[in-house]
């Protein structure tokens, strides 16, 4: 999984190749900022589906 996205206030989506870390400041990265409630809703739905799938799988994995 290599998704990099922020959903802010259910209307702003920030996504791109930029890693949200201090190391990324020295790299060539891209970043897109969208202000769209519809797009934020689509990203939120996608995130929630991934989170639900991962949460279900975690219950099936042996403890670390």
N, CA and C atoms as a LAMMPS dump frame, in Angstrom:
ITEM: TIMESTEP
0
ITEM: NUMBER OF ATOMS
192
ITEM: BOX BOUNDS ff ff ff
-5.0000000000000000e+02 5.0000000000000000e+02
-5.0000000000000000e+02 5.0000000000000000e+02
-5.0000000000000000e+02 5.0000000000000000e+02
ITEM: ATOMS id mol type element x y z
1 1 1 N 0.845 -1.159 0
2 1 2 C 0 0 0
3 1 3 C 0.897 1.231 0
4 2 1 N 0.655 2.09 -0.955
5 2 2 C 1.501 3.272 -1.048
6 2 3 C 0.646 4.521 -1.283
7 3 1 N -0.526 4.545 -0.665
8 3 2 C -1.417 5.694 -0.808
9 3 3 C -0.92 6.846 0.05
10 4 1 N -0.955 8.019 -0.522
11 4 2 C -0.575 9.224 0.224
12 4 3 C -1.668 10.249 -0.008
13 5 1 N -2.51 10.404 0.983
14 5 2 C -3.642 11.314 0.822
15 5 3 C -4.05 11.869 2.183
16 6 1 N -4.487 13.113 2.163
17 6 2 C -5.114 13.733 3.322
18 6 3 C -6.492 14.21 2.886
19 7 1 N -7.471 13.992 3.741
20 7 2 C -8.822 14.506 3.518
21 7 3 C -9.086 15.481 4.655
22 8 1 N -9.32 16.729 4.312
23 8 2 C -9.452 17.771 5.324
24 8 3 C -10.847 18.393 5.245
25 9 1 N -11.534 18.403 6.378
26 9 2 C -12.846 19.058 6.499
27 9 3 C -13.861 18.573 5.468
28 10 1 N -13.742 17.331 5.032
29 10 2 C -14.687 16.729 4.075
30 10 3 C -14.813 17.501 2.768
31 11 1 N -13.791 18.311 2.44
32 11 2 C -13.875 19.066 1.179
33 11 3 C -12.536 19.295 0.5
34 12 1 N -11.43 19.085 1.192
35 12 2 C -10.105 19.288 0.602
36 12 3 C -9.372 17.95 0.561
37 13 1 N -8.818 17.624 -0.602
38 13 2 C -8.026 16.404 -0.776
39 13 3 C -6.621 16.818 -1.178
40 14 1 N -5.634 16.316 -0.457
41 14 2 C -4.227 16.537 -0.796
42 14 3 C -3.636 15.166 -1.1
43 15 1 N -3.07 15.013 -2.285
44 15 2 C -2.523 13.718 -2.699
45 15 3 C -1.368 13.932 -3.661
46 16 1 N -0.6 12.913 -3.893
47 16 2 C 0.53 12.978 -4.817
48 16 3 C 1.628 12.034 -4.39
49 17 1 N 2.827 12.253 -4.879
50 17 2 C 3.951 11.376 -4.55
51 17 3 C 4.65 11.803 -3.266
52 18 1 N 4.271 12.952 -2.747
53 18 2 C 4.933 13.517 -1.575
54 18 3 C 4.718 12.644 -0.342
55 19 1 N 5.804 12.248 0.294
56 19 2 C 5.727 11.536 1.566
57 19 3 C 5.591 12.579 2.666
58 20 1 N 4.663 12.377 3.57
59 20 2 C 4.432 13.341 4.633
60 20 3 C 5.452 13.129 5.746
61 21 1 N 6.71 13.456 5.417
62 21 2 C 7.806 13.321 6.372
63 21 3 C 8.846 14.401 6.08
64 22 1 N 9.73 14.606 7.016
65 22 2 C 10.78 15.613 6.841
66 22 3 C 11.722 15.24 5.698
67 23 1 N 11.966 13.958 5.487
68 23 2 C 12.874 13.523 4.411
69 23 3 C 12.367 13.922 3.033
70 24 1 N 11.079 14.025 2.861
71 24 2 C 10.507 14.351 1.549
72 24 3 C 10.863 15.758 1.095
73 25 1 N 11.212 16.614 2.018
74 25 2 C 11.515 18 1.659
75 25 3 C 12.718 18.115 0.735
76 26 1 N 13.602 17.124 0.75
77 26 2 C 14.796 17.161 -0.086
78 26 3 C 14.603 16.416 -1.407
79 27 1 N 13.459 15.779 -1.6
80 27 2 C 13.194 14.983 -2.806
81 27 3 C 12.385 15.784 -3.817
82 28 1 N 12.406 15.32 -5.065
83 28 2 C 11.518 15.869 -6.091
84 28 3 C 10.195 15.127 -5.98
85 29 1 N 9.188 15.81 -5.531
86 29 2 C 7.884 15.2 -5.303
87 29 3 C 6.813 16.066 -5.951
88 30 1 N 5.621 15.497 -6.108
89 30 2 C 4.496 16.303 -6.581
90 30 3 C 3.379 16.245 -5.558
91 31 1 N 2.54 17.243 -5.597
92 31 2 C 1.451 17.355 -4.65
93 31 3 C 0.281 18.032 -5.355
94 32 1 N -0.892 17.442 -5.257
95 32 2 C -2.104 18.018 -5.828
96 32 3 C -3.056 18.363 -4.703
97 33 1 N -3.681 19.524 -4.794
98 33 2 C -4.65 19.951 -3.799
99 33 3 C -5.961 20.228 -4.534
100 34 1 N -7.003 19.491 -4.139
101 34 2 C -8.328 19.646 -4.727
102 34 3 C -9.29 20.146 -3.665
103 35 1 N -10.12 21.092 -4.008
104 35 2 C -11.196 21.5 -3.117
105 35 3 C -12.503 21.062 -3.763
106 36 1 N -12.982 19.909 -3.318
107 36 2 C -14.18 19.316 -3.892
108 36 3 C -14.787 18.359 -2.876
109 37 1 N -15.989 18.67 -2.43
110 37 2 C -16.663 17.783 -1.477
111 37 3 C -16.934 16.413 -2.108
112 38 1 N -17.249 16.396 -3.408
113 38 2 C -17.519 15.122 -4.081
114 38 3 C -16.262 14.254 -4.126
115 39 1 N -15.149 14.844 -4.471
116 39 2 C -13.893 14.086 -4.525
117 39 3 C -13.474 13.649 -3.12
118 40 1 N -13.621 14.531 -2.146
119 40 2 C -13.297 14.169 -0.76
120 40 3 C -14.167 13.005 -0.307
121 41 1 N -15.431 13.017 -0.691
122 41 2 C -16.331 11.916 -0.345
123 41 3 C -15.898 10.607 -0.967
124 42 1 N -15.441 10.657 -2.216
125 42 2 C -14.963 9.445 -2.891
126 42 3 C -13.706 8.897 -2.219
127 43 1 N -12.784 9.784 -1.882
128 43 2 C -11.572 9.353 -1.178
129 43 3 C -11.908 8.793 0.205
130 44 1 N -12.85 9.434 0.889
131 44 2 C -13.252 8.977 2.217
132 44 3 C -13.876 7.584 2.145
133 45 1 N -14.705 7.36 1.155
134 45 2 C -15.328 6.04 0.961
135 45 3 C -14.244 4.988 0.698
136 46 1 N -13.289 5.31 -0.16
137 46 2 C -12.172 4.4 -0.469
138 46 3 C -11.355 4.106 0.787
139 47 1 N -11.013 5.16 1.544
140 47 2 C -10.239 4.978 2.773
141 47 3 C -10.987 4.087 3.756
142 48 1 N -12.266 4.343 3.959
143 48 2 C -13.041 3.555 4.91
144 48 3 C -13.137 2.093 4.49
145 49 1 N -13.238 1.825 3.193
146 49 2 C -13.262 0.442 2.708
147 49 3 C -11.926 -0.248 2.974
148 50 1 N -10.818 0.455 2.711
149 50 2 C -9.497 -0.123 2.999
150 50 3 C -9.319 -0.368 4.489
151 51 1 N -9.712 0.597 5.301
152 51 2 C -9.561 0.476 6.744
153 51 3 C -10.372 -0.701 7.278
154 52 1 N -11.588 -0.872 6.773
155 52 2 C -12.426 -1.992 7.201
156 52 3 C -11.795 -3.324 6.806
157 53 1 N -11.264 -3.398 5.589
158 53 2 C -10.636 -4.644 5.126
159 53 3 C -9.4 -4.969 5.954
160 54 1 N -8.595 -3.971 6.248
161 54 2 C -7.384 -4.193 7.045
162 54 3 C -7.76 -4.581 8.468
163 55 1 N -8.777 -3.928 9.012
164 55 2 C -9.207 -4.234 10.382
165 55 3 C -9.699 -5.677 10.486
166 56 1 N -10.406 -6.163 9.479
167 56 2 C -10.886 -7.542 9.466
168 56 3 C -9.714 -8.514 9.393
169 57 1 N -8.73 -8.204 8.553
170 57 2 C -7.567 -9.088 8.398
171 57 3 C -6.719 -9.146 9.652
172 58 1 N -6.642 -8.055 10.373
173 58 2 C -5.817 -8.033 11.574
174 58 3 C -6.315 -9.034 12.606
175 59 1 N -7.608 -9.256 12.652
176 59 2 C -8.147 -10.223 13.591
177 59 3 C -7.759 -11.649 13.235
178 60 1 N -7.395 -11.905 11.997
179 60 2 C -7.059 -13.241 11.537
180 60 3 C -5.549 -13.519 11.612
181 61 1 N -4.747 -12.482 11.787
182 61 2 C -3.296 -12.66 11.814
183 61 3 C -2.829 -13.062 13.203
184 62 1 N -1.763 -13.854 13.282
185 62 2 C -1.225 -14.162 14.601
186 62 3 C -0.617 -12.915 15.221
187 63 1 N -0.59 -12.814 16.567
188 63 2 C 0.001 -11.638 17.186
189 63 3 C 1.476 -11.492 16.834
190 64 1 N 1.923 -10.263 16.73
191 64 2 C 3.327 -10.002 16.394
192 64 3 C 4.243 -10.256 17.56
